[in-house]
Amino acid sequence: MTEENARTKRPRYPMPDFIKRALEERGLLHEYQVRPDYQQNDYIGWITRAKRLETQAKRLDQMLDELELGGVYMNMEHPSSRKR
């Protein structure tokens, strides 16, 4: 556990290659990187904890759609990420 993890008590998930590739293919890597660290980490953990590949794909698609749309985080309104 890193010092940061000890303070937050939440695991920090590394970004898997398949997620990075999907972000790059859709041109959304920057949109992902400007989100707060906790959102980046939540998305990665939520996607990778899925047991079925179909569920992982569905969650990945949701994240990509939310980043593309802006103003949404985990199906909740997120005004600070709204696109102008």
N, C-alpha and C positions, 0 to 999 in steps of 0.2 A: 504494500500500500504506500503510495507516495505521500509526501507531506500535504499536498493539496487534497488528496482523497481523505486523509485523516481529518482535515478541517471540515470537509463537506459531508463526510460519512456516506458519500455516494460513489459507486464505482465509476471510473472514467473509461468509456468505451473507445477503443481505437477504431478508425474508419476502415472498414473492409474495402478491398479493391473494387468489388462489384458496385458498391454505393458510389465511390468516387467516379468510376466510369460512367455510371448513370447520370450523375450530376454534370460531368463534362459533356456528355453526349447531348444533353438538353440545354447546355449553356447556363446552368444554374449554380455552378460552384461558387461564384461571387455572392449570389443571393443566400446561399447556405452559410458562407463564411461571415457575412455581416449580421447574422442572427446571434443572439447571446449564447455564450458557451453552454449554459444549461439546456437551451433548446437543441443545439447541435448534439449534445450528449444524449438527451432524451430521445431524439429521432433515431440515433444509431442504436441505442439500447432497445428501443421498441421494435425496430426492424429485425435486429439480429436475435432477439429472444424468441421470435416466432419459431415454432417447431416445424411447421410445414412450409415448403418452398412456396406454395401458392399464397400462403398468408404473408410471407416475407415480401413477395412480389406486390401484393395488394398494398401493404404498408409503404413500400418504397414508392409506388405510384402515388399514393396519397401525399407523401412528403413532397415529391416533385411537383405535384399539382398545386399544393399549398405555397411552395416557394415561387412558383411561376405566377400565381394569382396575387400573392401578397395579402397582408391583412388577416391572415389565418394561421393558427398554430394548433395542431392536433384537433381540428374541427371546431376550434373556439376562435372568436374574434380576437385579433391581435393588432390593434390600431397602429402601433409604432412601426409595424412592418408593411403597412399599406403603401402601395405604389402610387406615386403622384402623377 
